[in-house]
Amino acid sequence: EIVLTQSPGSLSLSPGERATLSCRASQSVRSSNLAWYQQKPGQAPRLLIYDALSRATGIPDRFSGSGSGTDFTLTISGLEPEDFAVYYCQQYGTSPRTFGQGTKVEIK
Amino acid sequence: EVQVVDSGGGLVQPGGSLRLSCAASGFIFSNYAMSWVRQAPGKGLEWVSAISGSAGGIYYADSVKGRFTISRDNSKNTVYLQMNSLRAEDTAIYYCAKERGYFDYWGQGTLVTVSS
């Protein structure tokens, strides 16, 4: 199975700053089949990005995804107070579907 | 509007059984695969099982294979997860999700606690 490693484990930033989250795969992710999710405490995950760079319905354009092969990035340009949460990447190019361990974005 | 509502969680003893349900609306249910994803307390996300729209394709994580059974009733727009031989390590919030490879709509989650 494909192992996804997210870095850093946590990120301490101020509102308005730019967040850069990394997701590295143990082998190439087929067809850039990679998604990003946001999860806040007590809530279900919410889809942000699919196919590595396509924003899901209703997701603000400050969220952007990039990358291919084994290296992917989620960028949040200008953190809003509601963006402080845990972010997960997930690959769906190869079975089984697998998730990264998450990156927590905290308020500095 | 797409809605996914999961239910059926609770406290069960080790070795016991539980059946989770997931009712969906707002889309053509039989056209889409559905999955269960779980999250142990304070941990990350783990995909558990998936079923194709026609139920012709069924998939399980190795950690639950032989113990869990996924099924669906397209006439009721509902997916089920029958969980047998439950272990302490199955304790988690179980989420049902509409699947397109990625998971675009999620239920609110239902808590399963396996403890004596």
Interface residues (C-beta under 8 A of the other chain):
Chain A: N33 A35 Y37 A44 P45 R46 L47 Y50 A56 Y88 Q90 Y92 G93 S95 P96 R97 T98 F99 G100 Q101 G102
Chain B: S35 G44 L45 E46 W47 A50 Y59 A61 D62 Y95 R100 G101 Y102 F103 D104 Y105 W106 G107 Q108 G109
